[in-house]
Amino acid sequence: MCYDSAVRESINEYAITESHLEADFEMTYIVAEPCVNCRYTDCALVCPVDAFHLDDDMLVINPETCIDCDACVPECPVEAIFVEDKLPAEWASFTQINADRALSGLPTINVRLDPLCQ
């Protein structure tokens, strides 16, 4: 499989293997309730593969693009990003919300925008 230079750099920086990128993984990172109506973009800035998509009221992670590098988690100022097995039960619906919205054609985001909350 052929990857562009940004993905190749991410592979090297995060020790991600090409087989990881080619495998069919379940979504492992989810943007949850704390992002709704807040929408900081700090997490998207550090994503090496542009896995974040911009929705009207939050960001979502594309399960087909995310390489599970964990770079976004510490960058979220409202702690809205969870690894799937640590997602609080009351926010379980956000796993499907992220997948559905990210795969619906929403634009990717990799620039800083003003948050919706202050």
C-alpha distances in whole Angstrom, upper triangle without the diagonal:
4,7,10,13,14,12,11,15,15,13,16,19,19,17,14,12,8,10,12,9,8,12,14,17,20,21,23,24,26,29,32,36,36,34,36,38,37,34,33,30,30,27,25,26,24,21,18,16,18,19,22,24,27,30,34,35,32,28,26,23,20,19,15,14,17,15,19,20,23,24,25,28,30,30,32,35,36,34,33,29,29,27,27,30,32,32,36,37,39,35,33,33,31,28,28,29,26,24,26,26,23,21,25,23,25,24,22,24,24,28,31,33,37,37,39,41,43
4,7,10,12,10,9,13,14,12,15,18,18,17,15,13,10,12,14,11,11,14,17,19,22,22,24,24,27,29,32,36,36,34,35,37,36,33,32,29,28,26,23,24,22,19,16,14,17,18,21,23,26,29,33,34,31,28,26,22,20,19,16,14,17,16,19,20,23,23,25,28,30,29,31,34,36,34,32,29,30,28,28,31,33,33,37,38,39,36,34,34,31,29,29,30,26,24,26,26,23,22,25,23,24,23,21,23,22,25,29,31,35,35,37,40,42
4,7,8,6,6,10,10,10,12,15,15,15,13,12,9,12,13,10,11,14,17,18,21,21,22,22,24,26,29,33,33,30,32,34,33,29,28,25,25,22,20,20,19,16,13,11,13,15,18,20,23,26,30,31,28,25,23,20,17,17,14,12,14,13,17,17,20,20,21,24,26,26,27,31,32,31,29,26,27,25,26,29,30,31,34,36,37,34,32,32,29,27,27,28,24,22,25,24,21,20,23,21,22,20,18,19,18,22,25,28,31,32,34,36,38
4,6,6,6,9,10,11,13,14,16,16,14,14,12,16,16,13,14,18,20,21,23,22,23,23,25,26,30,33,33,30,32,33,32,28,27,23,23,21,19,18,17,15,11,10,12,15,18,19,22,26,29,30,28,24,23,20,18,19,16,13,15,14,18,17,20,19,21,24,26,25,26,30,32,30,29,26,27,26,28,31,32,32,35,37,38,34,33,33,30,28,28,28,25,24,26,25,21,21,23,21,21,19,17,18,16,19,23,26,29,30,33,35,36
4,5,5,6,9,10,11,12,14,15,14,14,13,17,17,14,16,20,22,22,25,24,24,24,26,27,30,34,33,30,33,34,32,28,27,23,22,21,18,17,16,14,11,10,13,16,19,21,24,27,30,31,28,25,24,21,20,21,18,15,16,15,18,17,20,18,20,24,25,24,26,29,31,30,29,26,28,27,28,31,32,32,36,38,39,35,35,35,31,29,30,30,26,26,28,27,23,23,26,24,24,21,18,18,16,19,22,25,29,30,33,35,36
4,5,5,6,9,10,10,12,14,13,14,13,17,16,13,16,19,21,21,23,21,21,20,23,23,27,30,29,27,29,30,28,25,23,19,19,17,15,13,12,11,7,7,10,13,15,18,20,24,27,28,25,21,21,18,17,18,16,13,13,13,15,14,17,15,16,20,21,20,22,25,27,26,26,23,24,23,26,28,29,29,33,35,36,32,32,31,28,26,28,27,23,23,25,24,20,21,24,22,21,18,15,15,13,16,19,22,25,26,29,31,32
4,5,5,6,9,10,10,11,10,11,10,13,12,10,13,15,17,17,20,19,19,18,21,22,26,29,29,26,29,30,29,25,24,20,19,17,15,15,13,10,7,6,10,11,15,17,20,24,27,28,25,21,20,17,15,16,14,10,11,10,13,12,15,14,16,19,21,20,22,25,27,26,25,22,23,21,23,26,27,27,31,33,34,30,30,30,26,24,25,25,22,21,24,23,19,20,23,21,21,19,15,16,14,17,21,23,27,27,30,32,33
4,5,5,6,9,10,10,9,10,9,13,13,11,13,16,19,19,22,21,21,21,24,25,29,32,32,30,32,34,32,28,27,23,22,20,18,18,15,13,10,10,13,15,18,21,24,28,31,32,28,25,23,20,19,19,17,14,14,12,15,13,17,16,18,21,23,22,25,28,30,28,28,24,25,24,25,28,29,29,33,35,37,33,32,33,30,27,29,29,25,24,27,26,23,23,26,24,24,22,19,20,18,21,23,27,30,30,33,35,36
4,5,5,6,8,10,10,11,12,15,15,13,16,19,21,21,23,22,21,21,24,25,28,31,31,28,31,33,31,27,25,22,20,18,17,15,13,12,8,10,13,15,18,21,24,27,31,31,28,24,23,20,20,20,18,15,15,12,15,12,15,14,17,20,20,20,23,26,28,27,26,23,24,23,25,28,28,29,33,35,36,33,33,33,30,28,29,29,26,25,28,27,23,25,27,26,25,23,19,19,16,19,22,25,28,29,32,33,34
4,5,5,6,8,7,10,11,14,12,11,14,16,19,18,20,19,18,17,20,21,25,28,27,25,28,30,28,24,23,19,18,15,14,14,11,9,6,8,11,12,15,19,22,25,28,28,25,21,20,17,17,17,16,12,11,9,11,9,12,11,13,16,17,17,20,23,25,23,23,20,21,19,22,24,24,25,29,31,33,29,29,29,26,24,26,26,22,22,25,24,21,22,25,24,23,21,17,17,15,18,20,23,26,27,29,31,32
4,6,6,5,5,6,8,11,10,9,12,14,17,16,19,18,18,18,21,23,26,30,30,28,31,33,31,27,26,23,21,18,17,17,14,12,9,10,14,14,18,21,24,27,31,31,27,24,22,18,18,17,16,13,12,9,11,9,13,13,16,18,20,20,22,26,28,25,25,21,22,20,22,24,25,26,30,32,34,30,29,30,27,25,27,27,24,23,26,26,22,23,26,25,25,23,20,20,18,21,24,27,30,30,33,34,35
4,6,5,7,8,10,13,13,13,16,18,20,20,22,22,20,21,24,25,29,32,32,30,33,35,33,29,27,24,22,20,19,18,15,14,11,13,16,18,21,24,27,30,33,33,30,26,25,22,21,21,19,17,15,12,14,11,15,14,17,20,20,21,24,27,29,27,27,24,24,22,24,26,27,28,32,34,36,33,32,33,30,28,30,31,27,26,30,29,26,27,30,29,28,26,23,22,20,23,25,28,31,31,34,35,36
4,6,8,11,13,16,14,14,18,19,22,20,22,21,19,19,22,23,27,30,29,27,31,32,30,27,24,22,19,17,17,16,12,12,9,12,15,16,19,23,25,29,32,31,28,24,23,20,20,20,20,17,15,12,13,9,12,11,14,17,17,17,20,23,26,24,24,21,22,20,23,25,25,26,30,32,34,31,31,32,29,27,29,29,26,26,29,28,25,26,29,28,27,25,22,21,18,21,22,26,28,29,32,32,33
4,5,9,12,14,12,12,16,17,19,17,19,18,16,16,19,21,24,27,27,25,29,31,28,26,24,21,19,16,16,16,12,11,9,12,15,15,18,21,24,27,30,30,26,23,21,18,18,18,17,15,12,9,9,6,9,9,13,14,15,16,19,22,24,22,22,18,18,17,20,21,21,23,27,29,31,28,28,29,26,24,26,27,23,23,27,26,23,25,28,27,26,25,21,20,18,21,23,26,28,28,31,31,32
4,6,10,12,10,11,15,15,18,17,19,19,17,18,21,23,27,30,30,29,32,34,32,29,27,25,22,20,20,19,16,15,12,14,17,17,20,24,27,30,33,33,29,26,24,20,20,19,18,16,14,10,11,9,12,13,16,17,18,20,22,26,27,25,25,21,21,18,21,22,23,25,28,31,33,30,29,31,28,25,28,29,25,25,28,28,25,26,30,29,29,27,24,24,22,24,26,29,32,32,34,35,36
4,7,8,7,8,11,12,14,14,16,16,15,16,19,22,25,29,29,27,30,33,31,28,26,24,22,19,19,19,16,14,11,12,15,15,18,22,25,28,31,31,27,24,22,18,17,16,15,13,11,8,9,8,11,13,15,17,19,20,22,26,27,24,24,20,20,17,19,20,22,23,27,29,31,28,27,28,26,23,25,26,23,22,25,26,22,23,26,26,26,25,21,22,20,24,26,29,31,31,33,34,35
4,5,5,7,9,10,13,13,17,17,17,18,22,24,28,31,32,30,33,35,34,31,30,27,26,22,22,22,19,17,14,14,18,17,21,24,27,30,34,34,30,26,24,20,19,17,15,14,13,10,11,11,15,16,19,21,23,24,26,29,30,28,27,23,22,20,21,22,24,26,29,31,33,31,29,30,28,25,26,28,24,23,26,27,24,24,27,27,27,26,23,24,23,26,29,31,34,34,36,37,39
4,5,5,6,9,12,13,17,17,18,19,22,25,28,32,33,31,33,36,34,31,30,27,27,23,22,23,20,17,15,14,17,17,21,23,27,29,33,33,30,26,24,20,18,16,14,13,13,10,13,13,17,18,21,22,25,25,27,31,32,29,28,25,24,21,22,24,26,27,31,32,34,31,30,30,28,25,26,27,24,22,25,26,23,22,26,25,26,25,22,24,23,26,29,32,35,34,37,38,40
4,5,5,6,10,11,15,16,17,19,22,25,28,32,33,31,34,36,35,32,32,29,28,25,24,25,22,19,17,16,19,18,22,24,28,30,34,34,31,27,24,20,18,16,14,14,14,11,13,14,18,20,22,23,26,27,28,32,33,30,29,25,24,21,21,22,25,26,30,31,33,30,28,29,27,24,25,27,24,22,25,26,23,22,26,26,27,27,24,26,25,29,31,34,37,36,38,39,41
4,5,5,8,8,12,13,13,15,18,21,25,28,29,28,30,33,32,29,28,26,25,22,21,22,20,17,15,14,17,15,19,21,25,27,31,31,27,24,21,17,15,13,11,11,11,8,9,11,14,16,18,20,22,23,25,28,29,26,25,21,20,17,17,19,21,22,26,27,30,27,25,26,24,20,22,24,21,19,22,23,20,20,24,24,25,24,22,23,23,26,28,31,34,33,35,36,38
4,6,8,9,12,13,13,15,18,21,24,28,28,27,29,32,30,27,27,24,24,20,19,20,18,15,13,11,14,13,16,19,23,25,29,29,26,22,19,15,13,11,9,8,9,7,10,11,15,16,18,20,22,23,24,28,28,26,24,21,20,18,18,20,22,23,27,28,30,27,25,25,23,20,21,22,19,17,20,21,18,17,21,21,22,21,19,20,20,24,26,29,32,31,33,34,36
4,7,9,12,14,15,17,20,23,26,30,31,29,31,34,33,30,30,27,27,24,22,24,22,18,16,14,17,15,19,21,25,27,31,31,28,24,21,18,15,13,10,10,12,10,13,15,18,20,21,23,26,26,27,31,31,29,27,23,23,20,20,22,25,25,29,30,32,29,26,26,24,21,22,23,20,18,21,22,19,18,21,21,23,23,21,23,23,27,29,31,34,34,35,37,39
4,6,10,12,13,16,19,22,25,28,30,29,30,33,33,30,30,28,28,24,23,25,23,19,18,16,18,16,20,21,25,27,31,31,28,24,21,17,15,12,10,11,12,10,12,15,18,20,21,22,25,26,27,31,31,28,26,22,21,18,18,19,22,23,26,27,29,26,24,24,23,19,20,22,19,17,20,22,19,18,21,22,24,24,22,24,24,28,31,32,35,34,35,37,39
4,7,10,12,15,17,20,23,26,28,27,28,31,31,28,29,27,27,24,23,25,23,20,19,16,18,16,18,20,24,25,29,29,26,23,19,16,13,10,8,11,11,11,13,16,18,21,21,22,25,26,26,30,30,27,25,21,20,17,16,18,21,21,24,24,26,24,21,21,20,16,16,19,17,14,17,19,17,15,19,20,22,23,21,23,24,28,30,32,34,33,34,35,38
4,6,8,11,14,17,19,23,25,24,25,29,28,26,26,25,25,21,21,23,21,18,18,16,17,14,17,19,22,23,27,27,23,20,17,14,12,8,8,10,10,9,10,13,15,18,18,19,22,23,23,27,26,23,21,18,16,13,12,14,17,17,21,21,23,21,18,18,17,14,14,17,15,12,16,18,16,15,19,20,21,22,20,22,23,27,28,30,32,30,32,33,35
4,6,9,11,15,17,20,22,21,23,26,26,24,25,24,24,20,20,23,22,18,19,17,18,14,16,18,21,22,25,24,21,19,15,12,11,7,9,11,10,11,11,14,15,18,18,18,21,23,22,25,24,21,19,16,14,11,9,11,14,14,17,18,20,17,14,15,14,10,11,14,12,10,13,16,14,14,17,19,20,22,20,22,23,26,28,29,31,29,30,31,33
4,6,7,11,13,17,19,18,19,23,22,20,21,20,20,17,17,20,19,15,17,15,15,11,13,15,18,18,22,21,18,15,11,9,8,5,8,10,8,10,9,12,13,15,14,15,18,19,18,22,21,18,15,12,11,9,7,10,12,12,15,16,18,15,12,13,11,8,9,11,9,8,12,13,12,12,16,17,17,19,17,19,20,23,24,25,27,25,26,27,29
4,7,10,12,16,18,17,19,23,22,20,20,19,19,15,16,19,17,15,16,15,16,12,13,16,19,20,23,21,18,15,12,10,10,8,11,11,8,9,7,10,10,13,12,12,15,17,16,20,19,16,14,10,8,5,5,8,10,10,13,15,17,14,12,14,12,9,12,13,11,11,15,16,14,15,19,20,20,21,18,19,20,23,24,25,27,25,26,26,28
4,7,10,13,14,14,16,19,18,16,16,16,16,12,13,16,14,12,14,14,14,10,11,13,16,17,20,18,15,12,10,7,9,8,11,11,8,10,7,10,8,11,9,9,12,14,13,16,15,12,10,7,5,4,6,9,9,9,12,14,16,13,12,13,10,8,11,12,9,10,14,14,13,15,18,19,18,18,16,16,17,20,20,21,23,21,22,22,25
4,6,10,11,11,13,16,15,14,15,15,15,12,13,16,16,14,16,16,15,11,10,12,14,14,17,15,12,10,7,6,9,9,13,13,10,13,11,13,11,13,11,10,13,14,12,15,13,11,8,5,5,6,6,10,10,8,11,12,13,10,9,10,7,6,9,9,7,9,12,12,11,14,16,18,16,17,16,16,17,19,20,20,21,19,19,20,22
4,7,8,7,9,12,12,10,11,12,13,10,11,15,15,13,17,16,14,11,9,11,12,12,14,12,8,7,6,7,10,11,15,14,12,15,13,15,13,13,10,10,13,12,10,12,11,9,5,5,7,9,10,13,12,9,11,13,13,10,11,11,7,8,11,9,7,10,12,11,11,14,16,17,15,16,14,14,15,17,17,17,18,15,16,16,19
4,6,6,7,11,11,11,12,14,15,13,15,18,18,17,20,20,18,15,13,14,14,13,14,12,9,9,8,10,13,14,18,18,16,18,16,18,15,17,13,12,15,14,11,13,10,9,5,6,7,10,10,13,11,8,9,11,10,6,8,9,6,8,11,9,8,12,14,13,13,17,18,19,17,19,17,17,19,20,19,19,19,16,15,15,18
4,5,5,9,9,10,13,15,16,15,17,20,21,20,24,23,21,18,16,16,15,13,14,10,9,10,11,13,17,18,21,21,19,22,20,21,19,19,16,14,17,16,13,13,10,10,7,9,11,14,14,16,14,10,10,12,9,7,10,10,8,11,13,11,11,15,16,14,16,19,19,21,19,20,20,19,21,21,20,19,18,15,14,13,16
4,6,8,7,9,10,13,14,13,15,18,19,19,23,23,21,19,16,16,15,14,14,11,9,11,12,14,18,19,23,22,20,22,20,21,18,18,15,13,14,14,10,10,6,7,5,9,11,14,15,17,15,12,12,14,12,10,13,13,11,14,16,14,13,17,18,17,18,21,22,23,20,21,20,18,20,20,18,17,16,12,12,11,13
4,6,5,5,7,10,12,11,12,15,17,17,20,20,18,16,13,13,11,11,11,8,5,7,9,12,15,17,21,20,18,21,19,20,17,17,13,12,14,13,9,9,7,8,6,8,11,15,16,18,16,14,14,16,14,12,14,14,11,14,15,13,12,15,16,14,15,18,19,20,16,17,16,15,16,17,15,14,13,10,9,9,12
4,5,6,10,12,15,14,15,18,20,19,23,23,20,18,14,13,12,10,9,5,5,8,10,13,17,19,22,21,20,23,22,23,20,20,17,16,18,16,13,13,10,12,9,12,14,17,18,20,19,15,15,17,14,12,14,13,11,14,15,12,12,16,16,13,15,18,18,19,16,17,17,16,18,18,17,15,14,11,9,9,13
4,6,9,12,15,16,16,19,21,21,25,24,21,20,16,15,12,10,8,5,6,10,13,16,19,22,25,24,23,26,25,26,23,22,19,18,20,18,14,14,11,14,12,15,18,21,21,24,22,19,19,20,18,15,18,17,14,18,18,15,15,19,18,16,17,20,20,20,17,18,18,16,19,18,16,13,12,8,6,7,10
4,6,9,12,13,14,16,18,19,22,23,20,19,15,14,12,11,10,7,7,9,12,16,19,22,24,23,22,24,23,23,21,20,16,16,17,14,11,10,8,11,10,13,16,20,21,23,21,19,19,21,19,16,19,18,15,18,20,16,16,19,20,17,18,21,21,21,18,18,17,15,17,16,13,11,9,6,5,5,8
4,6,9,10,10,13,15,15,19,19,16,15,11,11,9,9,9,6,5,6,10,13,16,19,21,20,18,21,21,21,18,17,13,14,15,13,10,10,9,11,10,12,15,18,20,23,21,18,19,21,20,17,19,18,15,17,18,15,14,17,18,15,15,18,18,18,15,14,14,11,13,12,10,9,8,5,6,7,10
4,6,8,9,10,12,14,17,18,15,15,12,12,10,12,12,10,8,8,11,14,17,20,22,20,18,21,20,19,17,15,12,12,13,10,7,7,8,10,10,11,15,18,20,23,21,19,20,23,22,19,21,21,17,19,21,18,16,19,20,17,17,20,21,20,17,16,14,11,12,11,8,7,7,5,7,8,10
4,5,5,7,9,10,14,15,12,12,9,10,9,11,13,12,9,8,11,12,15,18,20,17,16,18,18,17,15,13,10,12,12,9,8,9,11,12,11,12,16,18,20,23,22,20,22,24,24,20,22,22,18,19,21,18,15,18,20,17,15,19,20,18,15,13,11,8,8,7,5,6,8,7,10,12,13
4,6,5,7,9,13,14,12,13,11,13,12,15,16,15,12,11,13,13,16,19,21,18,16,18,17,15,13,11,8,10,10,6,6,8,10,11,12,12,15,17,20,23,21,20,22,25,24,21,23,23,19,20,23,20,17,20,22,19,18,21,22,21,18,16,14,10,9,8,7,9,10,10,13,14,14
4,5,6,7,10,12,10,10,8,11,12,14,16,15,12,9,11,10,13,15,17,15,12,14,13,12,10,8,4,7,8,5,5,9,10,10,10,9,12,14,17,20,18,17,20,23,22,19,20,21,17,17,20,18,15,17,20,17,15,19,20,20,17,15,12,10,9,10,9,11,13,12,15,16,17
4,5,5,9,9,7,8,6,8,9,13,15,15,12,8,10,9,12,14,16,13,11,13,13,13,12,9,7,10,12,9,9,12,14,13,12,11,14,16,18,21,20,19,22,24,24,21,22,21,18,18,19,17,14,16,18,16,13,17,18,17,14,12,9,6,5,7,8,10,13,12,15,17,18
4,6,8,10,8,10,9,12,12,16,18,18,15,12,13,13,15,17,18,15,14,15,15,14,13,10,8,12,12,9,10,13,15,15,15,14,17,19,21,24,23,22,25,28,28,24,25,25,21,21,23,21,18,20,22,19,17,20,21,20,17,14,11,8,5,6,7,10,13,13,17,18,19
4,6,9,9,10,10,13,15,18,21,20,17,14,14,13,15,17,17,14,12,13,13,10,10,6,6,10,10,8,10,13,16,15,15,13,16,17,20,22,21,21,24,27,27,24,25,25,21,21,23,22,18,20,23,21,18,21,23,21,19,17,13,11,8,10,10,14,16,16,20,21,21
4,6,6,7,8,11,13,17,20,19,16,12,12,10,11,13,14,10,8,9,10,8,9,6,6,10,12,10,12,15,17,16,15,13,15,15,18,21,20,20,23,26,26,23,23,23,19,19,21,20,16,17,20,18,15,17,20,18,17,15,11,10,8,10,12,15,18,18,20,22,23
4,6,8,10,13,16,20,23,23,19,16,15,13,13,14,14,10,9,9,10,9,10,8,9,13,14,13,15,19,21,19,19,16,18,17,20,23,23,23,26,28,29,26,26,26,22,21,23,22,18,19,21,20,17,18,21,20,18,16,12,12,9,12,15,18,21,21,24,25,27
4,6,9,11,15,18,21,22,19,15,14,11,10,12,11,7,7,8,10,10,12,11,11,15,17,16,17,20,22,20,19,16,18,17,19,22,23,22,26,28,29,25,25,24,21,19,21,20,16,16,19,17,14,15,18,16,16,14,10,10,9,13,16,18,22,22,24,26,28
4,6,8,11,14,18,18,15,12,11,9,9,11,11,7,8,10,12,12,13,12,11,14,17,15,15,19,20,19,18,15,17,18,19,23,23,22,25,27,27,24,23,23,19,18,19,18,14,15,17,15,11,13,15,14,12,10,6,7,6,10,13,15,18,19,21,23,25
4,7,10,13,17,17,14,10,8,5,5,8,8,5,5,8,10,11,12,11,10,13,16,15,15,18,19,17,15,13,15,15,16,19,20,19,22,24,24,20,20,19,16,14,15,15,11,11,14,12,9,11,13,12,11,10,7,8,9,13,15,16,19,19,20,22,25
4,7,10,13,13,10,6,6,5,6,10,11,9,8,12,12,13,13,12,10,12,15,13,12,16,16,15,13,11,14,15,16,20,19,18,21,22,22,19,19,18,14,14,15,13,10,11,13,10,8,11,13,12,9,9,6,6,8,11,12,13,16,15,17,19,21
4,7,10,11,9,6,5,6,7,11,12,11,11,15,16,17,17,16,13,16,18,16,15,18,17,17,15,14,16,17,18,22,22,19,22,23,23,19,19,17,14,14,14,12,9,10,11,8,6,9,10,9,6,5,4,5,9,11,13,13,15,15,15,18,21
4,7,8,7,5,7,9,11,14,16,14,15,18,19,20,19,18,15,17,19,17,15,17,17,17,15,15,18,20,20,24,23,21,23,24,23,19,20,18,15,16,16,13,11,13,13,9,8,11,11,10,6,6,6,6,9,11,11,10,12,12,12,15,18
4,6,5,6,7,11,12,15,17,17,17,21,21,22,21,21,17,19,21,19,16,18,17,18,15,15,18,20,20,24,23,20,22,23,21,18,19,16,13,15,14,11,10,12,11,8,9,12,10,10,7,8,9,10,13,14,14,12,14,12,12,15,18
4,6,8,11,14,16,19,21,20,21,24,24,25,24,23,20,21,23,20,18,19,17,19,16,18,20,23,23,26,25,22,23,24,22,19,20,18,15,18,17,13,13,16,14,11,12,15,13,13,10,11,13,12,15,15,15,12,13,11,10,13,16
4,7,10,14,16,19,22,21,21,24,24,25,23,22,18,19,21,18,15,16,14,16,13,15,18,21,21,24,23,20,20,21,19,16,18,16,13,16,16,12,12,16,15,12,13,16,15,16,12,13,14,13,16,16,15,12,12,10,8,10,14
4,7,10,13,16,19,18,17,20,20,21,19,18,15,15,17,15,12,13,12,13,10,12,15,17,18,21,20,17,18,19,18,14,16,14,11,14,14,11,10,13,13,10,11,15,14,15,11,12,12,11,14,14,13,12,12,9,9,11,14
4,7,10,13,15,14,13,17,16,17,16,15,12,13,15,13,11,13,12,13,10,10,13,15,16,20,19,16,18,20,19,15,16,15,11,13,13,10,8,11,12,9,9,13,13,13,10,10,9,8,11,12,12,11,13,11,11,13,16
4,7,9,12,11,11,14,14,16,15,15,12,13,16,15,13,15,14,14,10,9,12,13,13,17,17,14,17,18,17,14,14,13,9,9,10,8,5,8,9,7,6,10,11,12,9,10,9,10,12,14,15,15,16,15,15,17,20
4,6,9,8,7,11,11,13,12,13,10,12,15,14,13,16,16,14,12,9,11,11,12,16,16,14,17,18,19,15,15,14,10,9,11,9,6,7,10,9,6,9,12,12,11,11,9,10,12,15,16,17,19,17,18,20,23
4,5,5,6,10,11,13,14,15,13,15,18,17,17,20,20,18,15,13,14,13,13,17,18,16,20,21,21,17,16,15,12,10,11,10,7,6,9,8,5,7,10,10,10,11,9,11,13,17,18,19,22,20,21,23,26
4,6,6,9,9,13,13,15,14,15,19,19,18,22,21,19,16,13,13,12,11,15,16,15,19,19,20,17,15,15,12,9,10,11,8,6,10,11,8,8,12,13,13,15,13,15,16,20,22,22,25,23,24,26,29
4,6,8,11,13,15,17,16,18,21,21,21,24,24,22,20,17,17,15,15,18,20,19,22,23,24,21,19,18,16,13,13,14,11,9,11,12,9,8,12,13,14,14,13,15,17,20,23,24,27,26,27,29,31
4,6,9,11,13,14,14,16,19,19,19,22,23,21,19,16,16,15,16,19,20,20,23,24,25,22,20,20,17,15,15,16,12,11,13,13,10,10,14,13,13,13,11,13,13,17,20,21,24,24,25,27,29
4,6,8,9,11,10,12,16,16,16,20,20,18,16,13,13,12,13,16,17,17,20,22,23,20,19,19,16,13,15,15,12,11,14,14,11,12,16,16,15,15,12,13,13,17,19,21,23,22,24,26,28
4,6,8,10,11,13,16,16,17,21,22,19,18,14,14,12,14,16,18,18,22,24,25,22,21,21,19,16,18,19,15,14,18,18,15,16,19,19,19,18,15,16,16,19,21,23,26,25,27,28,30
4,6,8,9,10,13,14,15,19,20,17,16,12,11,9,11,13,14,15,19,21,23,20,19,20,17,15,17,18,15,15,18,19,16,17,21,21,20,20,17,17,17,20,21,23,26,24,26,27,29
4,6,8,9,11,13,14,18,19,16,16,13,12,11,14,16,16,17,21,23,25,22,21,23,20,18,20,21,17,18,21,21,18,20,23,23,22,21,18,17,16,19,20,23,25,24,26,27,28
4,6,6,8,10,11,15,16,13,13,10,10,9,12,14,13,14,18,21,22,19,19,21,18,16,20,20,16,18,21,21,18,21,24,24,22,21,18,17,16,18,19,21,23,22,24,24,25
4,6,7,7,10,13,15,13,13,11,12,12,15,17,16,17,20,23,24,21,22,23,20,19,22,21,18,19,22,21,19,21,24,24,22,20,17,15,13,15,16,19,20,20,22,23,23
4,6,5,7,10,12,10,10,8,10,11,14,16,15,15,18,21,22,19,19,20,17,16,19,18,15,17,20,18,16,19,22,21,19,18,15,13,12,14,14,16,17,16,19,19,20
4,5,6,9,10,7,8,6,7,9,12,14,12,12,15,18,19,16,17,19,16,16,19,18,15,18,21,20,18,21,23,23,21,21,18,16,15,17,16,18,19,17,19,19,20
4,6,8,10,8,10,9,10,12,15,17,15,15,17,21,22,19,21,22,19,19,22,22,19,21,24,23,21,24,27,27,24,23,20,18,16,17,16,18,19,17,20,19,19
4,6,9,8,10,9,12,14,17,19,17,17,19,23,23,20,22,23,19,20,23,21,18,21,24,22,20,23,25,25,22,20,17,15,13,14,12,14,15,14,17,16,16
4,6,5,7,7,10,13,16,18,16,15,16,20,20,17,19,20,16,17,20,18,16,19,21,19,18,22,23,23,20,19,17,14,14,14,12,13,14,12,14,13,14
4,6,8,10,13,16,19,21,18,17,18,21,20,18,21,22,18,20,23,21,19,22,24,22,21,25,26,26,23,22,20,17,16,16,13,14,13,11,13,11,11
4,6,9,11,15,17,19,16,14,15,18,17,15,18,19,16,18,21,18,17,21,22,20,20,24,25,25,22,22,20,18,18,18,15,15,14,11,12,10,11
4,6,8,11,14,15,12,11,12,16,15,13,16,17,14,16,19,17,16,19,21,20,20,23,25,25,22,22,20,18,18,19,17,18,17,14,15,14,15
4,7,10,12,14,12,10,11,14,13,10,13,14,11,12,15,14,12,16,18,16,16,20,21,22,19,20,18,16,17,18,17,17,17,14,14,14,15
4,7,9,12,10,8,11,14,14,11,12,14,10,11,14,13,11,14,17,16,15,18,20,21,19,19,17,16,16,18,17,18,18,16,17,17,19
4,6,8,6,5,8,11,13,10,11,13,10,10,14,14,12,14,17,17,16,19,21,23,21,22,19,19,19,21,21,22,22,19,20,20,22
4,6,5,6,10,12,15,12,11,14,12,10,14,15,13,14,17,18,17,19,22,23,22,23,20,20,21,23,23,24,25,23,24,24,25
4,5,5,9,10,13,10,9,11,10,8,11,13,11,12,16,17,16,18,21,23,22,23,21,21,22,25,25,26,27,24,25,25,27
4,6,9,10,13,12,10,13,13,11,14,16,15,16,19,20,20,21,24,26,25,27,25,25,26,28,28,29,30,27,28,28,29
4,6,9,11,10,10,13,12,12,15,17,16,17,20,21,21,23,25,27,26,27,25,25,25,27,27,28,28,25,26,25,27
4,6,8,7,7,10,9,9,12,13,13,15,17,18,18,20,23,25,23,25,23,23,24,26,25,26,26,23,23,22,25
4,6,6,7,10,10,11,14,15,15,17,19,20,21,23,25,27,25,27,26,25,27,28,27,27,27,23,23,22,24
4,5,5,9,10,11,13,14,15,17,19,20,21,23,25,27,26,28,27,27,29,31,30,29,29,26,25,24,27
4,6,8,9,11,13,13,15,17,18,19,21,23,24,27,25,27,27,27,29,30,29,28,28,24,23,22,25
4,5,6,8,10,10,11,14,15,16,17,19,20,23,21,24,23,23,25,26,26,25,25,21,20,20,23
4,5,6,8,9,11,12,14,15,16,18,20,22,21,24,23,24,26,28,27,27,27,24,23,23,26
4,5,6,6,9,10,11,12,14,16,17,20,19,22,21,22,25,27,27,26,26,23,22,22,26
4,5,5,6,8,10,10,12,14,15,17,16,19,18,19,21,23,23,22,23,20,19,20,23
4,6,5,6,9,10,11,12,14,17,16,19,18,19,21,24,24,24,25,22,22,23,26
4,5,5,6,8,10,11,12,15,15,18,18,20,22,25,25,25,26,23,23,24,27
4,6,5,6,8,10,10,13,13,15,16,17,20,22,23,22,23,20,19,21,24
4,6,5,6,8,10,12,11,13,13,14,17,19,20,20,21,19,19,20,23
4,6,5,6,8,11,11,14,13,16,18,21,22,22,24,22,22,24,27
4,6,5,6,9,10,13,14,17,20,22,23,23,24,23,22,24,28
4,5,5,7,7,10,11,13,17,19,20,19,21,19,19,21,25
4,6,7,6,8,8,11,14,17,18,18,20,19,19,22,25
4,6,7,10,11,14,17,20,22,21,24,23,23,25,29
4,6,9,11,14,18,20,22,21,23,22,22,25,28
4,6,9,12,16,18,20,19,22,22,22,25,28
4,7,9,13,15,17,16,18,18,18,21,24
4,6,10,12,14,14,17,17,18,21,24
4,7,9,12,13,16,16,18,20,23
4,6,8,9,13,13,15,18,20
4,7,9,13,14,17,19,20
4,6,10,12,15,17,18
4,7,9,12,14,15
4,6,9,12,12
4,7,9,9
4,5,7
4,7
4
